[in-house]
Amino acid sequence: MLLGKRIRELREEKQLLQRQLAAALEIDTPMYSKIERGDRKAKRKQVLILADLLQADPTELLTLWVADQVIVAVADEKEVANNALDIVKQYINNDKVIENQL
């Protein structure tokens, strides 16, 4: 998904092999490959390690990691996804959620 695509771009820019990053994450190469393809979710700790290895902004990679999780959570709820995301934004910003929105 989004994180996988970005770490692949960064890895290719740095001319690193998947097996090199897999070794640094202490996972096997096929598992790392699944992370890049979006077939497996990386752990938060792994995202931070990748940011360091790829000399990338950790905030960018963590943002993509969270975005991937949100996409999975709302994928089957297209009719209400935008409303739910609006409520989440308000919750995060400590705004009062207005029950009339539901």
C-alpha positions in Angstrom: 0.0 0.0 0.0 1.2 3.6 0.6 4.0 2.8 3.0 5.2 -0.2 0.9 5.3 1.9 -2.2 7.3 4.7 -0.5 9.9 2.4 1.1 10.4 0.7 -2.2 11.0 4.0 -3.9 13.5 5.0 -1.1 15.2 1.6 -1.2 15.7 1.8 -5.0 17.0 5.4 -4.7 19.6 4.2 -2.2 20.3 1.2 -4.4 19.7 -1.2 -1.5 18.6 -4.8 -1.8 15.5 -6.1 -0.1 17.7 -8.6 1.7 19.8 -5.9 3.2 16.8 -4.2 4.8 15.3 -7.5 5.8 18.4 -8.4 7.7 18.4 -5.0 9.5 14.8 -5.7 10.5 15.7 -9.2 11.5 13.1 -10.8 9.2 13.5 -12.9 6.1 13.5 -11.4 2.6 10.1 -12.8 1.5 8.5 -11.2 4.6 10.1 -7.9 3.8 8.9 -8.2 0.2 5.4 -8.6 1.5 5.7 -5.3 3.4 6.7 -3.5 0.2 3.8 -5.1 -1.7 1.4 -4.2 1.1 0.6 -7.8 1.8 1.9 -7.6 5.3 1.7 -4.7 7.8 5.0 -3.5 9.2 5.3 -2.9 12.9 5.8 0.6 14.2 9.3 -0.2 15.4 10.2 -1.5 11.9 8.9 1.7 10.3 11.3 3.7 12.5 14.2 1.5 11.7 13.4 1.8 8.0 13.3 5.6 8.2 16.7 5.5 9.8 18.2 3.1 7.2 16.7 4.9 4.3 17.5 8.4 5.7 13.8 9.2 5.4 11.6 11.4 7.5 10.2 9.2 10.2 7.0 11.3 10.4 6.3 10.8 6.7 6.7 7.0 7.0 4.7 6.8 10.2 2.0 8.9 8.6 1.8 6.5 5.6 1.8 3.5 8.1 -1.2 4.9 9.9 -2.9 5.9 6.7 -2.6 2.3 5.5 -4.3 1.1 8.7 -7.1 3.6 8.3 -7.7 2.6 4.6 -8.0 -1.1 5.7 -10.4 -0.1 8.5 -12.8 1.9 6.2 -12.4 0.0 3.0 -15.7 -1.8 3.2 -17.6 1.2 4.6 -17.5 3.7 1.7 -20.9 5.2 2.5 -19.9 6.3 6.0 -16.1 6.5 5.8 -15.9 10.2 5.3 -18.3 11.0 8.1 -16.3 8.6 10.4 -13.1 10.3 9.4 -14.5 13.7 10.2 -15.5 12.5 13.7 -12.0 11.0 14.2 -10.5 14.4 13.2 -12.6 16.2 15.7 -11.8 13.6 18.4 -8.0 13.9 17.7 -8.3 17.7 17.9 -10.2 17.4 21.2 -13.2 19.0 19.8 -16.6 18.0 21.1 -18.3 15.5 18.8 -21.7 16.7 18.0 -24.1 13.8 18.2 -26.4 15.3 15.5 -23.7 14.4 13.0 -24.5 10.8 13.5 
